[in-house]
Amino acid sequence: MSTTRHQSRALPALGAPAAAAADGAPVPAGPAPKLHVVTFGCQMNKYDSELVEGRFRKSGYVTTDRIDEADVILFNTCSVRDHAEERTWSWVGELKQAKRERPDLVVGIMGCMAQRVEEEVFKRAGHVDLVAGTRQFHLLPAMVEELKARRAEPDRFRAKDLRLLATDMAEDVPVDRTGEEYTGGLHAHLAVMRGCDLSCTYCVVPKTRGGVRSRPIEELVAEARWYVAQGVKVLTLLGQTVNSYGEDFPAPEPGTAAWTGRQGRPSLADLLRALQAIDGLARIRLITLHPSYVTRALAEAIRDCDKVDRFLPIPAQSGSDDVLRAMKRGYTTDLYRRRMDMLRAAVPDIELGSDWIVGFPGETDADFDASERFLEEQGFVVNYIFKYDPRPTTHAAENLADDVPEHVKRERNQRMLALGERMGLKRHGAHVGSTRRAFVESVSDRAAGFVIARTTHNLLVSLPGDPSLVGRMVDVRIEGASAYGLSGALATST
C-alpha cells in the first residue's frame, strides 16, 4: 500500500480557503471544525500535544473533549514499551466503524510509534489518513487541509494519494506560542531539547526522536515568560537527558558569543539561572537526568536557585556494573556514586529518584542483589520498577537473548517494589518534624477541607486548608509520612 510522503514544509492546499493562519496553514471556511487529541506516554508527548492543539486553533479549529464529535482525531503515541503501542492500536481500531459512518472524519497518528513504524500504520489500520513523526507534527494542520482538498477531487487523486506521511527528522520543531492561550492551569511543561545521543541498548528513543537538538536559552526564557503571563507558576523542564542540554551547541570563539555560559557554551546550569530571574515563576522541576551529565556547575546552580526543586530523577537502572555495561549506560556504580556525592556536597538535602529495569538479558541473582543494595545505599525516595521488555530495532532485542524467565522477572519486580516502598517510607519519614516550603497545587479530591501541595523536595503533602491556598507558597509542618507522601499542617503562607 503506497502513500504520499509529505515533505518538510507546509504544502499549499489544493482548494481555495477563505483565509490563512499566521503560520501559513489554511483556515477552513464555515463553522469551526473540531479537534480531539488522545495522548499516550510521557510528559514530552503532552507538551507536543499542546503544540499541535495550538497550531490547529491558529488554523481555525476548536478542541473538544468528546471524541465522537471531533472532525479530526489525532493519537500522540509512545513506543517505550509494547503495551503503550498496543493501547494505541486498540483505540485506533475502535474508530473503524466511525470512519465508515463518517467518511469525512480525519484520523491521524503522530509521535514515537508513528516515527518507528511509519507506513506500517496504513497496512495495519487502513482507515488512518495521516502519519506524522516526532519532528513533523507541526505540519498536521496543513496536511489535514491538503487531504480535504484531495478528497474534494476524487477524479484527480487515487486512493493511495489520500494518505499522507511525514517522518523526516532532519529539522527542528518550530515553537511559536504567539496568540495562543494556555488552559492547563498552574503547571506547564517546557521542552528545552529534543532527542538523545546516547546508545542504551534497550531504548528506542534515539531512533524515534533523533539526535539531541537543544533550544537557545533566549527562546526558552521567552516561552517561560509566555507561560507565566498565562498564569503558570510551576514549570517542568523536559528532555530525554535534560542535563545534557547544550552539549550539542558549538563551542563559541572567545569573545564572540552573546551568551557563553560558565562552561564556554550554554548549559542547563545557565538555563536554570536565567529562569530563576523570571518574576512570577514559583517552581522549576527537571525530567529526566543522566548521571554522566551531572556537573559541579549544575549542582551549584541548584544550590543557588531557590526556585529549583531539591529533587532530581536520575535513573540508575541497575546496581550491577556488568548489567550497566550490557545496557551501555556509560557509567559504573562508582561513577554514579561519586556524582551523587558531588550533588549532596552542594545540596545536602537533595532527594533522588530512580528507574530500574529487572530481568535484563544476562542478569544473574548476584546482579539483582547488587541492584537491591544500590537502591538502599543511595536512598532513592521514588523508584519506578520495570520488567525488561524487548523493543524492536534495539541492540538488546536483536543481539541479546531474553534469557531471564518470566517468573523470575515477576519475582524480582515484586522484590524491588517492596524495597522501594520501604525506602520511600524511610526517606519521607526523615522529613517528619521539619517545616518545609511547599507550593499548593490543588484541592484534595479524597478529603474534604484538605489541599495538596508539593514541598521543595517535590514530595506530596496533604494538609488542612481551603481553596484560596491553591497557587500559593506556604510553610508546612510535616507531621506524618507514608511510602508515597507526607501529611502536615499549615505554618504560614505568603
Secondary structure, 3 states (H helix, E strand, C coil): CCCEECCCCCCCCCCCCCEECCCCCEECCCCCCEEEEEECCCHHHHHHHHHHHHHHHHCCCEECCCHHHCCEEEEEECCCCHHHHHHHHHHHHCCHHHHHHCCCCEEEEEEHHHHHHCCHHHHHCCCCCEEECCCCHHHHHHHHHHHHHHHCCCCCCCHHHHCEEECCCCCCCCCCCCCCCCCCCCEEEEECEECCCCCCCCCCHHHHHCCCEECCHHHHHHHHHHHHHCCCCEEEEECCCHHHCCCCCCCCCCCCCCCCCCCCCCCHHHHHHHHHCCCCCCEEEEECCCHHHCCHHHHHHHHHCCCECCEEECCCECCCHHHHHHHCCCCCHHHHHHHHHHHHHHCCCCEEEEEEEECCCCCCHHHHHHHHHHHHHHCCCEEEEEECCCCCCCHHHHHCCCCCCHHHHHHHHHHHHHHHHHHHHHHHHCCCCCEEEEEEEEECCCCCCEEEEEECCCCEEEEECCHHHCCCEEEEEEEEECCCCEEEEEEEEC
